[in-house]
Structure formats: structure tokens, C-alpha cells
Amino acid sequence: MDVVNNNQPIFLQQNLRCLRKKLSLSQEDLGSRIGLNRGNIASYENGTAEPKICNLLKISNLFRVSIMDLTQKDLSDEKVLESANSYYQQMTNKEKEVMRQFTQKAEELGEVIYGLHTCHQYKAKSLDDLPKDMQIIMVNFEQLFDAAQALLRNHHALLDFVKCRLK
């Protein structure tokens, strides 16, 4: 166990070793599951290197504990580990609810954009009857619609990516 400047103990090294062994994983197995090699895992467990935050997140997700619990609590204690797993599950459920809300809002926004486009197409039928400045706005609307559709597709792709990470 290391101690940082504010006298907060760091349990990362021993927790990595303990949790890895609980899952009967070799250092190589753990490394391959999170996209690292055996040497990386060994150096984390020996305290000669610290994982980047993205790797720490992968490790915490694999062991189903928060980064804070992984680094600041002694997870070799079964009760502490059980509490950490329970907290992680609660957080995951909250994240899933937030994702559900974002997905619902994205679908609603898509309907609004589609409705505006339908209205625009109806009005565009009488484009020649409109004043010149309105004709320019109508033409530019199509470009804005295309941009909004692209943003919405990217938003959905991002939501899908994050949902996969939560599973």
C-alpha cells in the first residue's frame, strides 16, 4: 500500500493483484482483456508504473468497482468488496437511466427536425410565390436540415457507443 501526499492510502497495487486472482486471471489474461500486455499489469501491481486514466477505467469496469474504490479501499476485505460492487451497480443503473433519457430526447429532437423538414417541403412547393429573401432562406434550410441530420446521426452513434461501454 502506497500513501499519497495527503496521507490517503493507495490500494491500487494490492487490489489489482487480489481482484485478478479472485477471477483466476494471469497478468497476461488481465492485460489482454483491457488491451495491455503482461508487463503493464506487472508494473501496476509492483507499483513501478501507474495506469493511464483510460486503462484505470477499463480495469475498474472489468472488476465492477469504481475507480475511487479500486484505488482508495482495501478490496481484499470481502465486505468492502461487496459494498464496492453494490455501489458500482447503483452507479451503472443511474448511468443507464441517463442514457435512456438522452436517447429519448434524441428521438424527440429527430421528430421535431423531421416535422420542420416536412413543413419546409410543403412550403417549398410554392417557392416562386415567395419574396426573394424568403427563397434564399428556404434554400439554406435544406443545408441546415442536412447538418442537423448529420449531428443527430453522430449523437445516436455516440449514445450507442456509450451504451456498449455500460454493458
N, C-alpha and C positions, 0 to 999 in steps of 0.2 A: 504494500500500500504506500503510495506517494502522498505527499502533502503539498498543496499549492500555497502561494504567499499568504492567503487569508486564513491559513490553518485549517482549510477544508480538506479532509482526506479524499484521495482519489483512489477508487477501487477498480478502475478500468482493467488493469493488468490481470488481477486475480479473477475478476468477473468474466473476462474473456475466456480464460483457461477453464474456469468452473463450468460456465454455460456450454462451452464447446464440448467438454467431457460429458455433461448431462445428456447431450444429444448424440453422444458417441461419434463425434466428428474428429477427424485428424485435422491438423493445421492445414494440410493441403485441401481437405474436403471443405472446410470453412472458407478458405481462400477462394476456391472455385465457385462456391455459392454466391459470393459477393463480388467476384471479378478481380480477385487479388491472387498473389502467389503465396506459397507456404512461408517464404521468407518474410513477407509483410506481416503475416499473422504472428510469426515467431518474434519479430521485433516489437510488435504491440504488446505481446504477452511478457516480454523481457523488459519492457519499458525503455528500449533504446530508440523507439520512434513512436510518434502519436499519429493516429489516423486522421486523414482529412475529414472535414465535417460530412461530406457526401458518403464516405465509407463508414463513418460512425453511424450515420442514419441507416445505411444498409444493415449494419450489424445489429442495431437496436431493433429494426423491423424483423430481422430473422429470429432474434431471441424473444420478440414480443414484449419488450420493455422500452421505456422512454430513454432518451439519451441521458437525461439527468439521473435516472435510476441506475443506468449502466455505469455511469462514472462516479456517482456520489453515494451509492448504497452498497452494502455488503450483501450481494445476492447469493452468497453461499448459504445464508440463513434461509431455510425453506419458507418461513412465514414472511420474510421480507420479499423474497422472490414471488410468492403468491400474491402479495399486495401489489408488487410492481406489475405483474401480469394483468391483474384486475384493473389497475389504473390505465394501463396501455389499452385494454379492451374498451374501457369507457371513452378514452380519447379517440379511439378509432371509430366508435359509434357516433361521436359528435362530428368527426370529420366526414363520415358518410352522410350524415344529415345535412351538413353544409353543402356537400357536393350535390345532394338531391335538390336542395334549394337553388343552387346555381344552375343546375340542369333545367329545372322548371322555369326559371327566369329566362334562360336562353331560348327555350321553346316558345315562351310568350313573346319574346322580342322577335323571334323569327316570324311569328304570326302577324305581328304589327308591321314588320317590314314587308311581308308578302301582301298584306292588305293595302299598304301605301302604294305598292307597285301596281296592284290591280286597279286602284283608283287612278293612278297615273296613266295606265294603258287606256282606260276608258276616256280620260280627258285628251290623250294624245290623238285620238281619232279625229278630233276637231282642232288640230294644231293650226291649220291655216286660218281659222277664225280668231285666233288669239293674237293679242298685241305682240310685237316683235320681242320685247323684253321677256314676256312670258314664254315665248317659243324657245328662247335661249335657256331659260330655267328648266323647261321641260326636257330639253336635250341633255342638260347637265344632270338632271335627276337620274337618268339611266346610268351614268358613270357613278354617281353616289350609290345607287342601288347595287351595282356590281361590287363596289368597295365594301358596302355593308354585308353583302352575301359572303364575300371572302373573309371578312372579320368574323362573321358568325360561324363559318366552317372551321376557322382556326380556333375559335373559342370552344366549339364542340370537340375538336381534336385534343385540345389541352385538357378538357374535362375528362375525356376518355382515358387519356394518359394518366392523369392523377387517380382516377378510379382504379385503374390496373395496379397502381402502386399501393393502394389501400387494401387490396385483396391479399 
